[in-house]
Amino acid sequence: MSSPTTRDRTCDQCSFRKVKCDRKYPCGKCQSLSFACSYDKPRRKKGPTGKRIGQIRSETTTPSLRQLTPVTPPEESPSPKDTVELAYFTSDPRAPLSLICPQPPPDPVFNVSSFSVSSYLPVAPYLSASAQSISTDLSLLQPSASSVAWPALATDEEIKSLINAYFSRIEKFLPVISKPTFLARLHAQEHTRNVHFGALVLTMCAFTLLQPVMKQDSSENNDNRVYKERMQTAQSMMAAAVSMRDSDAAFAENPSLDSVLMSFFLFSCFFNCQMHHAAWFRLQEAVTLAEIMGLQGKRDGWKEILTDEEREQRTRVYWVLAVTERAYALQRHHSLVRTSPSPCKPASVLAPNLFFSLSATGLDTMVELYKVVDADLIDCWNGRCATVDGSCTKMSAERAASMHKLVAEAYDHDAINPGGTLDETQRADLAISQQWLHNRLWQLCLSHGVLIVDPTTSADQRELSLTYACDIARRTIHICRSLSMESMEVHGIGIMEKLYDIASSVVGLISCFPWIEGQRNRELLPSDREILNQYIAVLATFRGGQHPYLVPLMTEITGLPPVA
């Protein structure tokens, strides 16, 4: 065996540790610590001493990006450029440790904060083009199968029970998931291996927990303990779902339908928790992911490469998002920057006899209802009208009457249900949403000064009359009396907010125009104030009155002036 060769500088390992080197090959320090000694690193200025034995040992044993033939150490020190390229593509442990770009070690499950950009990027600024392409490989940002773990928040039986509750109570008015396909994936334990599907399962369970319990499930003595426990479990599931999906830092680069739906169910959860800023953020996230996927049909060929079932599901997800975004923009005065739904109905592009056939008409009708809600209407609603000489150029009495007509023709609650395609839950959502849209249009007309104050307004212009808000409220309470509380409860507190908006408009009208109540009391029974008391009864029955709309409405009605 040849004697060690003395070099003219410190070896790479001792230089990195900032310790004295005997400059042999291999040096004594590297031999004593079982390090692979090398002299390939370019010369650097000396710095303070220190001990970094653990870091050198861990980096030496970390596999490199590509397993190629080991490179033997050169007899002479190569140029800096050659050194960088050799070190980057070699798996030889004697290569300069600071220039090898290793695979990142598995991060702790759901620990986004452990992600470090510096550990994925080579430190040398003069890497070759091929080296840079490897360093920016998005696969480094994706979680490995071994890093996916299922949080111990619920047993398998509890998860299955919540999923079954979703499909039995909620799926009919949110027809966005194929039950057979979803249950097959759940049975195959895919949620324990696929972070996106696992996050979707958690948010679906959280959403089901946050929906109001049925009357027969509530406590007789109004004890909220069970509901608070459900709330806490749901919030834990939401947090775990976010951490699970965010473990794939680049999930938005090529989003899946699971990611879109996960964001949508997160929106629904935050809405039920009355966290409306977070809800709007997640709704916008879902719509943006859907646009990236091309769910609106703008991506060429996507309908041809999918099965009928996949094509139908994607279409329905897009329309549910479109309707929800418009409704929420009206409720919370948000902007609407995307185009309105096209005249093409979802049913016109769907294959027959698929898993959504029962709910096809319900979603189709909901899309028709919300066609009137576009970016112009939202701008007017938010007080950002396009004005000329102080007058809005986009909202006129003629346009308002036309929009009222479109909403009225989209759905007839009194008509015979053809073929029994709509159940009571779907009809409740459609009927109350229709009356709420009439109320929002009335409010818009009131703010734009296009309502007719004359009490002798003809029936042809009834939608533009000042008292039309009272007619809407009377019609809506009649619809509520024809529905069971269970058919309304399943929609969550969103449907109660719509009832509150309708009743509150009547309160505001009577407060500003007291003479209206006296005139209508002579003509109509029950009176408008009695109708308002019926709203109190409905809101008090819903979830035992444990929601944020009962007390404000009672306060408003109590503050009304005495009947003349």
C-alpha positions as CSV (number, residue, x, y, z in Angstrom):
1,M,0.0,0.0,0.0
2,S,1.4,3.4,-1.0
3,S,2.1,6.0,1.6
4,P,-0.3,8.8,2.0
5,T,0.3,11.8,-0.3
6,T,0.7,15.2,1.2
7,R,-1.5,18.0,-0.3
8,D,-0.9,21.7,-0.3
9,R,-4.2,22.5,1.4
10,T,-6.8,21.3,3.9
11,C,-9.1,18.5,2.8
12,D,-12.7,19.3,2.0
13,Q,-14.1,17.6,5.1
14,C,-11.7,19.4,7.6
15,S,-12.3,22.7,5.8
16,F,-16.0,22.3,6.2
17,R,-15.5,21.5,9.9
18,K,-13.0,24.3,10.4
19,V,-10.4,22.0,12.0
20,K,-6.7,21.4,11.4
21,C,-5.9,18.9,8.7
22,D,-2.6,17.0,8.3
23,R,-3.1,17.4,4.5
24,K,-2.5,13.8,3.7
25,Y,-4.8,11.6,1.5
26,P,-6.7,10.4,3.3
27,C,-6.0,12.7,6.3
28,G,-5.8,11.5,9.9
29,K,-9.0,13.2,11.0
30,C,-11.1,11.7,8.2
31,Q,-9.6,8.2,8.9
32,S,-10.4,8.5,12.6
33,L,-14.1,9.4,11.9
34,S,-14.5,7.1,8.9
35,F,-15.1,10.0,6.5
36,A,-14.4,9.8,2.8
37,C,-11.6,12.3,2.4
38,S,-11.5,14.5,-0.7
39,Y,-9.7,17.6,-2.1
40,D,-12.1,18.6,-4.8
41,K,-13.7,21.7,-3.3
42,P,-12.3,25.0,-4.6
43,R,-10.2,27.0,-2.2
44,R,-12.1,29.1,0.4
45,K,-11.1,31.7,2.9
46,K,-10.5,30.4,6.4
47,G,-13.2,31.0,9.0
48,P,-13.8,30.3,12.7
49,T,-13.3,26.8,13.9
50,G,-16.1,24.5,14.9
51,K,-17.3,20.9,15.1
52,R,-19.8,19.7,12.4
53,I,-19.2,16.0,12.6
54,G,-22.9,15.0,12.7
55,Q,-23.7,17.1,9.6
56,I,-20.8,15.6,7.5
57,R,-21.8,12.1,8.5
58,S,-25.5,12.7,7.6
59,E,-24.6,14.3,4.3
60,T,-22.1,11.5,3.4
61,T,-24.7,8.8,3.9
62,T,-27.5,10.7,2.0
63,P,-28.2,9.3,-1.5
64,S,-27.6,11.7,-4.4
65,L,-30.1,12.6,-7.1
66,R,-28.8,10.2,-9.6
67,Q,-27.0,6.9,-8.9
68,L,-24.2,6.9,-11.5
69,T,-20.8,5.3,-11.6
70,P,-18.7,6.6,-8.8
71,V,-16.0,9.1,-9.9
72,T,-12.5,8.4,-8.7
73,P,-10.7,11.4,-7.2
74,P,-8.5,13.2,-9.7
75,E,-4.7,13.3,-9.2
76,E,-4.7,17.0,-9.7
77,S,-7.1,19.7,-8.6
78,P,-9.6,20.3,-11.5
79,S,-10.9,23.7,-12.5
80,P,-13.8,25.1,-10.5
81,K,-16.3,24.6,-13.3
82,D,-15.4,21.0,-13.8
83,T,-15.5,20.4,-10.1
84,V,-19.1,21.7,-9.8
85,E,-20.4,19.5,-12.6
86,L,-18.6,16.4,-11.5
87,A,-19.8,16.8,-7.9
88,Y,-23.4,17.4,-8.9
89,F,-23.8,14.3,-11.0
90,T,-21.8,11.9,-8.9
91,S,-22.8,9.5,-6.1
92,D,-19.2,9.2,-4.9
93,P,-19.2,10.1,-1.2
94,R,-15.8,11.7,-1.7
95,A,-17.4,14.5,-3.8
96,P,-17.7,17.9,-2.2
97,L,-20.5,17.6,0.2
98,S,-21.7,21.2,-0.2
99,L,-22.2,20.8,-3.9
100,I,-24.1,17.5,-4.0
101,C,-27.9,18.2,-4.2
102,P,-29.4,15.3,-2.1
103,Q,-32.9,14.0,-1.9
104,P,-34.6,15.7,1.1
105,P,-35.1,13.4,4.0
106,P,-38.8,12.6,4.8
107,D,-40.5,15.4,6.6
108,P,-42.6,14.8,9.7
109,V,-46.2,14.2,8.6
110,F,-48.3,17.3,8.3
111,N,-45.3,19.6,9.2
112,V,-45.2,22.3,6.6
113,S,-42.8,24.4,8.6
114,S,-40.0,21.8,8.2
115,F,-39.8,22.6,4.5
116,S,-36.6,24.4,3.7
117,V,-35.9,25.9,0.3
118,S,-32.2,25.9,0.9
119,S,-32.1,22.1,1.3
120,Y,-33.4,21.7,-2.3
121,L,-31.2,24.2,-4.1
122,P,-27.5,23.9,-5.0
123,V,-25.4,26.6,-3.4
124,A,-23.2,27.2,-6.4
125,P,-24.5,30.0,-8.7
126,Y,-22.8,28.7,-11.8
127,L,-24.5,25.3,-12.2
128,S,-24.9,23.9,-15.7
129,A,-28.3,24.0,-17.4
130,S,-28.9,20.3,-16.8
131,A,-28.1,20.7,-13.2
132,Q,-30.5,23.6,-12.8
133,S,-33.3,21.6,-14.4
134,I,-32.8,18.9,-11.8
135,S,-32.7,21.3,-8.9
136,T,-36.1,22.8,-9.9
137,D,-37.8,19.4,-10.3
138,L,-41.3,19.7,-8.7
139,S,-41.2,16.1,-7.7
140,L,-39.0,17.3,-4.8
141,L,-41.9,19.2,-3.5
142,Q,-44.4,16.3,-3.5
143,P,-44.8,14.0,-0.5
144,S,-43.7,10.5,-0.8
145,A,-46.1,7.6,0.0
146,S,-44.1,6.8,3.1
147,S,-44.7,10.3,4.5
148,V,-48.5,10.0,4.4
149,A,-50.2,9.1,7.6
150,W,-53.8,9.2,8.7
151,P,-54.5,11.3,11.7
152,A,-56.0,9.5,14.7
153,L,-59.0,11.8,14.9
154,A,-61.7,9.1,14.3
155,T,-62.0,5.4,13.9
156,D,-62.7,3.8,10.5
157,E,-66.2,3.1,11.6
158,E,-66.8,6.7,12.6
159,I,-65.4,8.0,9.3
160,K,-67.7,5.6,7.4
161,S,-70.7,6.7,9.5
162,L,-70.1,10.4,8.7
163,I,-69.6,9.6,5.0
164,N,-72.8,7.7,5.0
165,A,-74.6,10.6,6.7
166,Y,-73.3,12.9,4.0
167,F,-74.6,10.8,1.2
168,S,-78.0,10.2,2.9
169,R,-78.6,13.9,3.9
170,I,-76.4,16.3,1.9
171,E,-75.5,14.7,-1.4
172,K,-78.9,15.4,-3.0
173,F,-78.4,19.2,-3.0
174,L,-74.6,19.0,-3.4
175,P,-74.3,16.4,-6.2
176,V,-70.5,16.7,-6.7
177,I,-69.3,13.2,-5.8
178,S,-69.9,9.8,-7.3
179,K,-71.0,7.7,-4.3
180,P,-69.9,4.2,-5.8
181,T,-66.5,5.5,-6.8
182,F,-65.9,7.4,-3.6
183,L,-66.9,4.4,-1.4
184,A,-64.7,2.1,-3.4
185,R,-61.7,4.3,-2.9
186,L,-62.5,4.6,0.8
187,H,-62.8,0.8,1.2
188,A,-59.4,0.4,-0.5
189,Q,-57.9,2.7,2.2
190,E,-56.8,5.2,-0.4
191,H,-57.2,8.0,2.1
192,T,-54.3,6.7,4.1
193,R,-52.0,6.8,1.0
194,N,-53.2,9.8,-1.1
195,V,-52.9,13.1,0.7
196,H,-55.5,14.8,-1.6
197,F,-58.1,12.1,-1.2
198,G,-57.4,11.9,2.5
199,A,-57.8,15.7,2.9
200,L,-61.1,15.5,1.0
201,V,-62.4,12.7,3.3
202,L,-61.6,14.8,6.4
203,T,-63.3,17.9,5.1
204,M,-66.4,16.0,4.1
205,C,-66.6,14.5,7.6
206,A,-66.0,18.0,9.1
207,F,-68.8,19.5,7.0
208,T,-71.2,16.7,8.0
209,L,-70.4,17.3,11.7
210,L,-71.0,21.1,11.3
211,Q,-74.4,20.7,9.7
212,P,-77.2,21.2,12.2
213,V,-78.3,18.0,13.9
214,M,-81.9,16.9,13.3
215,K,-84.5,17.9,15.8
216,Q,-84.8,14.3,17.1
217,D,-81.0,14.2,17.7
218,S,-80.9,17.4,19.8
219,S,-81.1,17.4,23.6
220,E,-84.5,18.0,25.2
221,N,-83.0,20.5,27.7
222,N,-81.1,22.5,25.1
223,D,-77.7,21.2,26.2
224,N,-75.1,22.2,23.6
225,R,-72.5,19.8,24.8
226,V,-72.9,17.4,21.9
227,Y,-72.8,20.2,19.3
228,K,-69.7,21.7,20.9
229,E,-68.0,18.3,20.8
230,R,-68.9,18.0,17.1
231,M,-67.6,21.5,16.5
232,Q,-64.2,20.7,18.1
233,T,-63.8,17.5,16.2
234,A,-64.7,19.2,13.0
235,Q,-62.2,22.0,13.5
236,S,-59.5,19.4,14.3
237,M,-60.3,17.6,11.0
238,M,-60.2,20.8,9.1
239,A,-56.7,21.6,10.5
240,A,-55.5,18.1,9.7
241,A,-56.9,18.3,6.2
242,V,-55.1,21.5,5.4
243,S,-51.8,20.2,6.7
244,M,-52.2,17.0,4.8
245,R,-52.8,18.7,1.4
246,D,-50.2,21.4,2.1
247,S,-47.6,18.7,2.5
248,D,-47.7,18.7,-1.4
249,A,-46.4,22.2,-1.8
250,A,-47.0,22.2,-5.6
251,F,-50.6,20.8,-5.5
252,A,-51.9,23.8,-7.5
253,E,-49.5,23.2,-10.4
254,N,-51.5,20.2,-11.5
255,P,-54.6,20.1,-9.3
256,S,-56.9,17.1,-9.0
257,L,-60.6,17.1,-8.5
258,D,-60.1,16.0,-5.0
259,S,-58.2,19.2,-4.3
260,V,-61.0,21.3,-5.8
261,L,-63.6,19.6,-3.7
262,M,-61.5,19.8,-0.6
263,S,-61.3,23.6,-0.9
264,F,-65.0,23.7,-1.5
265,F,-65.9,21.7,1.6
266,L,-63.5,23.8,3.6
267,F,-65.4,26.9,2.4
268,S,-68.6,25.2,3.6
269,C,-67.1,24.4,7.0
270,F,-65.9,28.0,7.5
271,F,-69.3,29.3,6.5
272,N,-71.0,27.2,9.1
273,C,-68.5,28.5,11.6
274,Q,-69.3,32.1,10.7
275,M,-65.7,32.7,9.6
276,H,-66.6,34.5,6.4
277,H,-63.2,35.8,5.3
278,A,-61.7,32.4,5.6
279,A,-64.7,31.0,3.8
280,W,-64.4,33.4,0.8
281,F,-60.7,32.6,0.5
282,R,-61.3,28.9,0.3
283,L,-64.2,29.4,-2.2
284,Q,-61.9,31.5,-4.4
285,E,-59.3,28.8,-4.0
286,A,-61.7,26.1,-5.2
287,V,-62.8,28.2,-8.2
288,T,-59.2,29.0,-9.2
289,L,-58.2,25.3,-9.0
290,A,-61.2,24.5,-11.1
291,E,-60.2,27.0,-13.7
292,I,-56.7,25.6,-13.8
293,M,-58.1,22.2,-14.4
294,G,-60.3,23.5,-17.2
295,L,-63.6,22.4,-15.6
296,Q,-65.4,25.2,-17.5
297,G,-64.7,23.4,-20.7
298,K,-62.2,25.8,-22.1
299,R,-59.4,23.2,-22.3
300,D,-59.4,21.5,-25.6
301,G,-60.2,17.8,-25.7
302,W,-60.9,17.3,-22.0
303,K,-64.4,16.0,-22.6
304,E,-63.1,13.5,-25.2
305,I,-60.5,11.9,-23.0
306,L,-62.7,11.4,-19.9
307,T,-65.4,8.8,-19.3
308,D,-69.0,9.9,-19.2
309,E,-69.0,9.7,-15.4
310,E,-65.9,11.8,-15.0
311,R,-67.2,14.3,-17.5
312,E,-70.5,14.6,-15.7
313,Q,-68.9,15.0,-12.3
314,R,-66.5,17.8,-13.5
315,T,-69.4,19.6,-15.1
316,R,-71.4,19.5,-12.0
317,V,-68.6,20.6,-9.8
318,Y,-68.0,23.6,-12.0
319,W,-71.7,24.6,-11.9
320,V,-72.0,24.2,-8.1
321,L,-68.9,26.4,-7.7
322,A,-70.4,29.0,-10.1
323,V,-73.7,29.2,-8.3
324,T,-72.1,29.2,-4.9
325,E,-69.7,32.0,-5.8
326,R,-72.5,34.2,-7.0
327,A,-74.7,33.6,-4.0
328,Y,-71.9,34.2,-1.6
329,A,-70.9,37.4,-3.4
330,L,-74.4,38.7,-2.9
331,Q,-74.5,37.7,0.7
332,R,-71.1,39.2,1.7
333,H,-70.7,42.0,-0.9
334,H,-67.7,40.5,-2.6
335,S,-66.6,41.2,-6.1
336,L,-67.3,38.9,-9.0
337,V,-64.6,39.0,-11.7
338,R,-65.4,35.9,-13.7
339,T,-67.8,35.5,-16.5
340,S,-71.4,34.5,-15.8
341,P,-72.6,31.0,-16.6
342,S,-73.1,30.4,-20.2
343,P,-76.6,29.6,-21.5
344,C,-75.6,26.0,-22.0
345,K,-77.2,23.9,-19.3
346,P,-75.3,21.1,-17.6
347,A,-78.0,18.6,-18.6
348,S,-77.2,19.3,-22.3
349,V,-73.7,17.8,-22.1
350,L,-74.5,14.9,-19.8
351,A,-74.8,11.3,-20.8
352,P,-78.1,9.7,-19.6
353,N,-78.6,7.1,-16.9
354,L,-75.5,8.0,-14.8
355,F,-75.1,8.3,-11.1
356,F,-76.4,11.9,-11.0
357,S,-79.6,11.3,-12.8
358,L,-81.8,11.8,-9.7
359,S,-80.5,15.3,-9.0
360,A,-80.0,16.5,-12.6
361,T,-83.1,18.7,-12.7
362,G,-82.3,20.3,-9.4
363,L,-78.9,21.6,-10.3
364,D,-80.1,22.5,-13.8
365,T,-82.8,24.7,-12.3
366,M,-80.5,26.3,-9.8
367,V,-78.2,27.4,-12.6
368,E,-81.1,29.0,-14.4
369,L,-82.0,30.9,-11.2
370,Y,-78.5,32.4,-10.8
371,K,-78.1,33.4,-14.4
372,V,-79.2,36.9,-13.6
373,V,-76.3,37.3,-11.1
374,D,-73.4,38.6,-13.2
375,A,-70.5,41.0,-12.6
376,D,-72.6,44.0,-13.5
377,L,-75.3,43.2,-11.0
378,I,-72.7,42.5,-8.3
379,D,-71.0,45.9,-9.0
380,C,-74.3,47.7,-8.6
381,W,-75.0,45.7,-5.5
382,N,-71.7,46.8,-4.0
383,G,-72.3,50.4,-4.9
384,R,-69.7,50.5,-7.8
385,C,-72.1,51.4,-10.5
386,A,-71.1,52.7,-13.9
387,T,-72.7,56.2,-13.7
388,V,-73.5,59.0,-16.1
389,D,-74.6,62.3,-14.6
390,G,-75.1,60.5,-11.3
391,S,-77.3,57.8,-12.7
392,C,-76.5,54.1,-13.1
393,T,-76.2,53.0,-16.7
394,K,-76.7,49.3,-16.0
395,M,-79.7,49.1,-13.7
396,S,-83.0,50.4,-15.0
397,A,-86.7,49.6,-14.3
398,E,-86.8,47.6,-17.6
399,R,-83.8,45.5,-16.8
400,A,-85.0,44.9,-13.2
401,A,-88.4,43.7,-14.5
402,S,-86.7,41.4,-17.0
403,M,-84.5,39.8,-14.3
404,H,-87.5,39.3,-12.0
405,K,-89.2,37.5,-14.9
406,L,-86.2,35.2,-15.5
407,V,-86.1,34.3,-11.8
408,A,-89.8,33.6,-11.7
409,E,-89.8,31.4,-14.8
410,A,-86.8,29.3,-13.7
411,Y,-88.8,27.4,-11.1
412,D,-92.5,26.9,-10.2
413,H,-92.8,25.5,-6.7
414,D,-96.5,25.0,-7.0
415,A,-96.2,22.9,-10.2
416,I,-96.5,19.1,-10.1
417,N,-93.1,17.6,-9.7
418,P,-92.6,15.8,-13.0
419,G,-91.6,12.2,-12.6
420,G,-90.7,12.8,-8.9
421,T,-87.2,13.8,-9.9
422,L,-87.0,16.4,-7.1
423,D,-87.3,15.5,-3.5
424,E,-88.4,17.8,-0.7
425,T,-84.8,18.8,0.2
426,Q,-84.1,19.9,-3.3
427,R,-87.4,21.8,-3.6
428,A,-86.7,23.6,-0.3
429,D,-83.4,24.9,-1.6
430,L,-84.8,26.0,-5.0
431,A,-88.0,27.6,-3.7
432,I,-86.3,29.7,-0.9
433,S,-83.4,30.6,-3.1
434,Q,-85.8,31.8,-5.7
435,Q,-87.6,34.1,-3.3
436,W,-84.3,35.3,-1.8
437,L,-83.2,36.4,-5.3
438,H,-86.4,38.3,-5.8
439,N,-85.7,40.0,-2.5
440,R,-82.1,40.9,-3.5
441,L,-83.4,42.3,-6.8
442,W,-86.0,44.4,-4.8
443,Q,-83.3,45.7,-2.5
444,L,-81.2,46.6,-5.6
445,C,-84.1,48.5,-7.1
446,L,-84.7,50.3,-3.9
447,S,-81.1,51.5,-3.7
448,H,-81.2,52.6,-7.4
449,G,-84.5,54.5,-7.0
450,V,-86.5,52.5,-9.6
451,L,-89.3,51.3,-7.3
452,I,-92.8,52.7,-7.7
453,V,-94.2,54.3,-4.5
454,D,-97.7,54.7,-5.8
455,P,-99.9,52.2,-3.9
456,T,-102.2,51.8,-7.0
457,T,-99.4,50.1,-9.0
458,S,-100.8,47.7,-11.6
459,A,-100.3,44.0,-11.3
460,D,-98.0,44.1,-14.4
461,Q,-95.5,46.2,-12.4
462,R,-95.9,44.4,-9.1
463,E,-92.2,43.5,-8.9
464,L,-91.3,47.2,-9.1
465,S,-93.7,48.2,-6.3
466,L,-92.5,49.4,-2.9
467,T,-94.6,46.8,-1.2
468,Y,-93.2,43.8,-3.2
469,A,-90.9,43.0,-0.3
470,C,-94.0,42.2,1.8
471,D,-95.4,40.0,-1.0
472,I,-92.1,38.1,-1.1
473,A,-92.1,37.5,2.6
474,R,-95.7,36.3,2.5
475,R,-95.0,33.9,-0.3
476,T,-91.8,32.6,1.4
477,I,-93.5,31.8,4.7
478,H,-96.2,30.0,2.8
479,I,-93.5,27.8,1.2
480,C,-91.9,27.2,4.6
481,R,-95.2,25.9,6.0
482,S,-95.4,23.4,3.1
483,L,-91.9,22.0,3.9
484,S,-90.7,19.9,6.8
485,M,-88.1,21.4,9.1
486,E,-85.7,18.5,8.2
487,S,-85.8,19.5,4.6
488,M,-84.6,23.0,5.5
489,E,-82.2,22.0,8.3
490,V,-80.1,19.9,6.0
491,H,-79.0,23.0,4.1
492,G,-77.4,24.5,7.2
493,I,-77.6,28.1,8.5
494,G,-77.3,29.5,5.0
495,I,-81.0,28.9,4.4
496,M,-81.8,30.7,7.7
497,E,-79.8,33.7,6.6
498,K,-81.9,33.9,3.5
499,L,-85.1,33.8,5.5
500,Y,-83.6,36.5,7.8
501,D,-82.8,38.7,4.8
502,I,-86.4,38.4,3.5
503,A,-88.0,39.2,6.9
504,S,-85.6,42.0,7.7
505,S,-86.5,43.8,4.5
506,V,-90.1,43.9,5.6
507,V,-89.0,45.3,9.0
508,G,-87.0,48.0,7.3
509,L,-89.8,48.9,4.9
510,I,-92.4,49.3,7.7
511,S,-90.0,51.4,9.8
512,C,-89.5,53.8,6.9
513,F,-93.0,53.8,5.6
514,P,-95.4,53.2,8.5
515,W,-98.4,54.0,6.4
516,I,-97.8,50.9,4.3
517,E,-98.7,48.6,7.2
518,G,-102.0,50.3,7.9
519,Q,-103.1,50.2,4.3
520,R,-102.2,46.5,3.8
521,N,-103.8,45.5,7.1
522,R,-107.1,46.5,5.7
523,E,-106.6,44.4,2.6
524,L,-104.7,41.3,3.8
525,L,-105.0,38.7,6.5
526,P,-102.8,37.8,8.2
527,S,-101.1,41.1,8.6
528,D,-97.5,41.8,7.7
529,R,-96.6,41.9,11.4
530,E,-98.2,38.5,11.9
531,I,-96.2,37.2,9.0
532,L,-93.0,38.5,10.7
533,N,-94.0,36.6,13.9
534,Q,-94.2,33.4,11.8
535,Y,-90.6,34.0,10.7
536,I,-89.7,34.2,14.4
537,A,-91.3,30.8,14.9
538,V,-89.4,29.2,12.0
539,L,-86.1,30.6,13.1
540,A,-86.7,29.5,16.7
541,T,-87.4,26.0,15.6
542,F,-84.3,25.7,13.5
543,R,-81.6,24.1,15.7
544,G,-83.4,25.3,18.8
545,G,-82.7,28.9,17.9
546,Q,-79.0,28.4,18.3
547,H,-77.8,30.4,15.3
548,P,-77.0,34.1,14.8
549,Y,-80.2,35.2,13.1
550,L,-83.0,34.7,15.6
551,V,-82.1,37.3,18.2
552,P,-81.3,40.1,15.7
553,L,-84.7,39.6,13.9
554,M,-86.6,39.6,17.2
555,T,-84.8,42.8,18.2
556,E,-85.7,44.5,14.9
557,I,-89.4,43.4,15.1
558,T,-89.6,44.6,18.8
559,G,-88.3,48.0,17.7
560,L,-91.1,48.6,15.2
561,P,-93.5,51.5,15.9
562,P,-97.0,50.5,17.2
563,V,-99.6,49.7,14.5
564,A,-101.6,52.8,13.7
